[in-house]
Amino acid sequence: MKKHILLLPFLFPASIHSMETNSLLEITKKSFNIAYCGTKINVTKKSLFEISDKVTMTIVGKHQQKMLHYYFAENYDCIGITYFPGSPIYQKYEEYDSDSDDDTYKPYEPCHLSDTHQHNFKKLEDKHLITKIIEPCITQTTLLNGQKTYLYNVMRKNVNSVNHVAVLTSIDKTAIEEASKDLIQCYNNVLTFPIECGTLDNHICANKLNNSAKPTVALPPLGADVGFPRDKAAPIAITTVLKFIKNNPNAYGTIYFYVKKRSDFARYKLLLMHHTGVLYNICLFILAHKYDKSSVVSIFPQEIVHYITQLI
C-alpha cells in the first residue's frame, strides 16, 4: 500500500487548479483546469466574446450562429466542413441566455425566428481566428396528425462523391446515433484542418505572434444548441478531444471548452477527471486514509481529508 503515498504530489496540484469548488459535483465554479499529455485543458463558463479575446482560434457552430441572427433554414451543407470567415460572431445577451440546468431534449424548430434584439455581435481583431464548422443539427417537425418527429438531415462526403443521408424518425435514438458519428468527425476536423491546411500557422505568423508558442483553441458544446442532447454531446466532446491530444501532443498548448449551462460545466469536469485518472486517484487517496494504517495519509485528520477531496 506504499504506492498510496505517491498520490499526494498529484492530488495537491489538482486541488490548486480547482480551489473554488465546494464539492465534486459543485456547479457554481467558473473554471476547471487539468493537464493531459502535455496539453492544458480548461473548462470555463466565460462567454464566447470573453474567451475569443484570449485564444488563437475560436470555434463556433455554423448552425448555432445562423440561429442567432436570422431564420434557421435546413440546408444540406456537408457535415464537418470548416470555414475561416471574416464575418462577426454572435452571442445572446446575458439576460436572455440562461445557464440553468434544464437538460430537457429540445430539438430545434427550423421555422423559429430568433429575436434579433436578444443577441449581440462582435467583429474580432485580425489576430483572432474564428473557425465555423457545420455541426450536427437535429430538428423537430409536426406531422398532420400532430405527431412530433425528429429529423436529422446531413450530407456526407466519401472518396468519389457526396452522399445525402436523411434520417426521419419519431424516436430520437436513430437520429442521435447518426448525429453522434458526425459529431466525432466535427471535433476531429475542427482541430486538424486548420493545422493541415496551414491556416493556423499562417495566421500566427501574419499577426506577429510568438511562433514558438503553441496555439490555443476554444471549443463550444457543438450541436448542443441546435438539438443534440447535451448529456450525449459532452462524452463525445471529451473522449474525442482527449484522443486527439494523445495522438497529437504538440498541436495545441491549451484547449478550452467554453460552456454556458451549469450542468454542462459539471458534466465536462467530471468526465475529464474520470478519463484523465484524477477521479481514480481521489478514490485511492480516500481508501489509503481509511484502510492503510502504514500510509502517511492515514494520519491525516478527517477534516483535512474532507477538505482536500472538496478542493479537487
N, C-alpha and C positions, 0 to 999 in steps of 0.2 A: 504493500500500500504506500510505499515511499513516493511513488510517482505522483501522488496527490499533492505533495509539497510543491512540485513544479508548476502547479496550476496558478500559484499566486502571481508570478510575473505576467501571466497572460490575462488574468482576471482584472488586475488593477488598471492597466491601460484601457481595457474595455469599459471599466467603470467611469474613468475620467471622461471618455468620449460621450457618455450619456448621463451626466450627473444631474440633469434637471428632472428626471422622471421620478415617480413615487412608487412604481411597481412595474413588473414585467409587462403588464397589459395596460399600463397607463397610456392615455391617448391625447393628453393635452400638451405634450412636449413638441417643440418646433423643429428639432434637428436630431438626427442619429447618425453616427459615423462608425465605420468599420473598415478594415483593410483586408484585401483578398488578392493573393498572388501579386503583390506589389502595387495594386491599384486601390486607391481610396474610393470608398462608396459612401455616399451621403444621401440620406432620405430627409427631405426638407419640406416644410409647409410654406416656404416662400412662394410668392405669386410668380406667374410667368414673367411679368415685367421685371420683378426684382432679380430673379435668377438669370435672366438673359443678359444682364449687365455684368455678371460675374464669371461667365464661361466663354470658351472659344466658340462653341457651337450649341445652339438651342434647337431642339426637335419639337415640332408641332404636327398634329394630325391635320391633313388637308380637309377631311370631312368635318372635324371639330371646328376648324377655323371658318369654313363656309357656313356652318350652322349659326355662327355668331353675327353675321352681317348681311345675309340675305336668305331668301328661300332655299331650303335644303332640297335639292332635286336629286333623285337617284341617278347615278351615272355608272358607266362601265369602264372607268379607268382601270388600268392594270394594278392589281394589288401590290404593294411594296415598292412602287416607283417613287423615287425621291426627286425633289426639286430644290433648287437653291435660289429662292426668289428675292427680289429687292422690295417686295411689297410689305406693307405694315403687318404686324401681328395683332391679334385681338384677344382681349380677355374681358370677362364680365366685371362690372363694378362690384366692389366688395359687398355692398348691401344686397346685391342680387345673387351672390354666389355663395350658397350655403356650404358649410363644412360639416354638416350633420352626418350622423352615421346611418342614414337611410340607404340601405343597400338593395332596396326593392328593385327587382328586374324591370327595367323600363326601356324597352326597345324604342328607338327614336321614330317619331311620326314624321314622315318626309314632307307633309304638306304644312307643317307648322312653321310660322314665321317668327324668328327671334325678334324681340322688341329692340329696335335699334338704339333706344335711349338707355338700355340696360348694359351696354358694353362700351369699352373704351379701346382705342387702338394706339399703337406706338410704332414709330419708324426708328429702327435701331441705327446706331452709328455703323459705319462701314466695317469697323474692326470686329463686329459681332456677326457671325454666320448663322443664318436661320435656314434650317432644312425642313421642308414639308414632305411628309410621306403619306401615301394613300393607305389608310388603316382600315381594318375590317369594320363594317357598319351593319348592324342588324336592325332592320326597320320593322315597324308594325303596321298592318293594314287591316281593315274591317271588310269582311265579305258581305254580300247582300243579305244573308241570313243573320247578320250581326256577330258572327264568329270572328274572334281576333286571331290573326295568324302572324307568324314571324317569318320575315323574308330576308334571305341573305343572297345578294347578287354580287358576283365578283368575276373579274377577268383574270385569268392566269396565263402566264407565258410558258410555253415549252420551247424546245430547241427550234422547231420549224415554224410554229405559228402561235397564235393567241387563242386559247380556249376560253369560252364563256361558260361559267358554271353557275347555275341558278338553283338554289335550294328553297323550296316553298313547303313549309310545314306548320301545322297547328301546335306542334310540340317543339319547344325551343331546343331540345337536345341535338337534333340533326344540324340545325343552323349553327349552333355553338361549336359542334365538332368540326365543321368545315371552317368556321372562322378561326378556331384555335390554331389550325395548321398554318393559316395565313398570318396570324399574329406573331408566331415564331419567326416566320420569314421576314416580317416587318422589322423586328428588333435586330435581326442579323444584317439586313440590308442597310438600315439606317446607321449602323455602327461601322460597317465595312465599306460601303460605296464611297463615302467622302474621302476615305483614305486611298482606296484603289484608283479612283479617277484623279487623284491629286488635288482635289478641290480644297481639302482642309489644309494641306501643306502650303499650297499656293496662297491661300487666304492668310495664313500666318505670316508668310514672307511679305506679302503685299502690304500688310499693316504693320510691318516692322516690329512684330512681337518677338519675344525671345525664342529663337529657333531650337535652342537646346531644351526648352521646357516642353513637356508633353501636353497635348491639347486636353481640354476639359469639355465634357458634354453634359447637357441636361436633358433628361428624358421624362415625358409625361406618361400617365397610365393610358397608353394607346388603346383606342377603341372604347374605353370605359365611359366616355361622354356621349358616345353615339351608339349605345345599345348593347355593347359587350358586357356581360355580368362582371362586376368588379371583383367578386371573390374568386372568379376563374381567371381573370386577366392578371392578377397580381402574381400567382405562382409561375405563370408563363413568362412574365417580365423578369422575375428574379432568376429563375433557372436558366433562361436563355442568355441573359447578360453575364451571369457568372461563368457559364460555359464559354462565352466569347472571351472573357477576361483570361480564363485558364489557357485558352488556345492562342491568345494574343496579349501576353502580359505587358508589353511595352507600347500598346496602342494609345492608351489614354492615361493621364495622370490621375484624374478624378472623374467619376461618373456620378452625376446627381440624378436622383429620382425626385421630381417636384410633384407633390400631391396636394390636393385640397381637402379631401374628406379625412376626418379623424380616423375613421375605420380603415382607410387605405394606409394611413401612416402606421397604425398599429400592426396591420397585416404585413406590410413591407418589412417593418422592423423585425417582427417575429420570424418571417421567412428567411431573412438574412442571417439572423442568429442561428437558426436551425441549419442552414446549408453551409455556413462557414465554420461550424463546430463550436461556436460560443455557447449555445444552449447546452450542449453536451458537457462542456467544461463547468458550467454552473451546477449541473446535476452532480458531477464528481466532487465539486467543492463542498456541496451540502452533505453528500454521503460521507466524505472524508471527515467532516466535522462531527457527524453523528455517530459513525461506527469505527473509525480508525483511531484508536487511542494512542498509537505511536506517531501519528502525524501532528506536526506543529499546528495544523488547522484545528485540531481537537481542543486546544487550549484557548481558542478564541471565545470570548463571551458571546452568548446567544445574540445579544444586541448588535455586536459587530458583524456577525454573520448575516443577520437580518438586514443590516444597513448596506452591506456590500451587495447582497442579492437585489436590494431595491435600486441600487445605483445602476446596475447593468441593464 
